[in-house]
Amino acid sequence: MKILVTGGAGYIGSQVCKHLTAHGHDVIVYDNLSTGFRELARWGVFEYGDMLDEPRLRDCLRRHAPDGVIHFAALSQVGESVRNPGAYYRNNVGGAISLLSAMRAESVNLLVVSGTAAVYGQPDRMPITEDFPQSPLNPYGASKLFMERMLRDQAAAHGLNWVSLRYFNAAGSDPEGETGELHDPETHLIPRMFMAAAGQIPELELFGNDYPTPDGTCIRDYIHVEDLASAHRLALEYLAAGGESGAFNLGTGRGTSVKEALDAAARACGRQVPFRLAPRRPGDPAELVADPSKARAVLGWTPVHSDLDEIMRTAWAWFSRHRV
Ligand code: UDP
């Protein structure tokens, strides 16, 4: 297939472009490089453009005539979304509006989007299945919830075929070291731990140890970015084969606390990770763990790189090569 990947110069998008290319698909990256990096867009054709620039997006679809779109281009930081909600609604909801409109105008009707576990807020039990109530705790999660709602409405009205992949915590880097996690500024736990281990920041701030979890720190379900990449390919192939539209959780089903992540990071880099206790970060739920059974059963997806030590090893390999 020929696939337009919005946000293909980002951490997950670039891994997906590499994976699709390796599986015989052609990719076109559409990215405004606001949070992505030109050097990560190493696979396929590169088109510079903004999601809010609908005429440009439409022109790009017309010229390349892709079979489908995978949509990543969005803002994705929980803390920033609490401080600056307007930017999240403008980019993430507005970007989805212009994408849907451009796709409809150019008769492209297969769409896989990056959703998020943040749409669930804090459910009262774990693990989370796709039919859990959705009540996001932060504007980031809300913006992705609205996007999904638009997909449903667009599908009912115009016959769009869509899949939303609700990621839990994307982690790790390309096992072959060709792309990896790069954010500026960096806010995510795993790279921040390595920054602390490498002396780039004095210590990791551990956001809260009074959560209702066994060790008091937040629990997340870390899923390797190459496992996310295979899910995107499977989802698009599933839609192309006539699969029913819907949302899928992508996680391992295993929760890891921030303290456990600190120990695993220290094992991977062979040094202690200095940290200090800091207040809770607004918008953070205590625990998010996926039930990934639906993706396994319907898409035939199995994570194979998401052992915590493999996640940390690949993340450290990328970090120590590119960020030290
Ligand atoms: N976290 C932390 N210190 C940091 C960054 C993150 O303690 O410098 C915690 C955060 O509160 C959350 C977990 O690590 O419980 C994962 O956060 P991240 O920002 O990586 O991903 P998110 O869960 O927000 O998508």
Residues whose N, C-alpha, C, O or C-beta is under 5 A from the ligand:
A	BS01	UDP	V78 T187 H188 L189 I190 R192 E205 L206 F207 C218 V258 R281 D284
